[in-house]
Amino acid sequence: MWKSLANSHRVYQGDRIRFNNAPRELSTGNLFQVVRTDEHYFEVCPVSQEADTLLDLFTRKIVRYFDVGYHLQIEVWNEE
């Protein structure tokens, strides 16, 4: 089930997310996986069928927690 992420909530490495109101460069059909977390931001990269680590380095996106809920609406996949 998809659950909305508020700026007070955190994501963890390995979580899958999607953007609700994605900017043009982020297609709403894409799923992203959290690859790194920090206190103020997290990094995501598109989930793809082929694993290309070099390509992943260039397609990583950095999301600041400040932007969540204000500029970006993100949903996190929850198995429960």
For each residue, the residues with C-beta under 8 A, 3 or more apart:
1: 77 78 80
2: 18 75 76 77 78
3: 75 76 78
4: 20 73 74 75
5: 9 11 17 68 69 74 75 76
6: 9 68 69
7: 65 66 68 69 70
8:
9: 5 6 76
10: 37 65
11: 5 15 17 34 37 42 76
12: 15 34 37
13: 34 35 36 37
14: 33 34
15: 11 12 33 34 76 77
16: 31 32 33 34 47 76 77
17: 5 11 31 32 33 34 44 74 75 76 77
18: 2 28 30 31 32 74 75 77
19: 22 26 28 30 32 72 73 74
20: 4 28 72 73 74 75
21: 72 73
22: 19 26 27 28 72
23: 26
24:
25:
26: 19 22 23 30 61
27: 22 30
28: 18 19 20 22
29:
30: 18 19 26 27 46 47
31: 16 17 18 46 47
32: 16 17 18 19 44 45 46 47 61
33: 14 15 16 17 44 45 46 47
34: 11 12 13 14 15 16 17 37 42 43 44
35: 13 43 44 45 56 60
36: 13 42 43
37: 10 11 12 13 34 42 43
38: 41 42
39:
40: 64 65 66
41: 38 62 63 64 65
42: 11 34 36 37 38 62 63 65
43: 34 35 36 37 60 61 62 63
44: 17 32 33 34 35 60 61 63
45: 32 33 35 56 59 60 61
46: 30 31 32 33 59
47: 16 30 31 32 33
48: 51 52 55
49:
50:
51: 48 56
52: 48 55 56
53: 56 57
54: 57 58
55: 48 52 58 59
56: 35 45 51 52 53 59 60
57: 53 54 60
58: 54 55
59: 45 46 55 56
60: 35 43 44 45 56 57
61: 26 32 43 44 45
62: 41 42 43
63: 41 42 43 44 67 68 72 74
64: 40 41 67 68
65: 7 10 40 41 42 68
66: 7 40 70
67: 63 64 70 71 72
68: 5 6 7 63 64 65 72 73 74
69: 5 6 7 72 73
70: 7 66 67
71: 67
72: 19 20 21 22 63 67 68 69
73: 4 19 20 21 68 69
74: 4 5 17 18 19 20 63 68
75: 2 3 4 5 17 18 20
76: 2 3 5 9 11 15 16 17
77: 1 2 15 16 17 18
78: 1 2 3
79:
80: 1
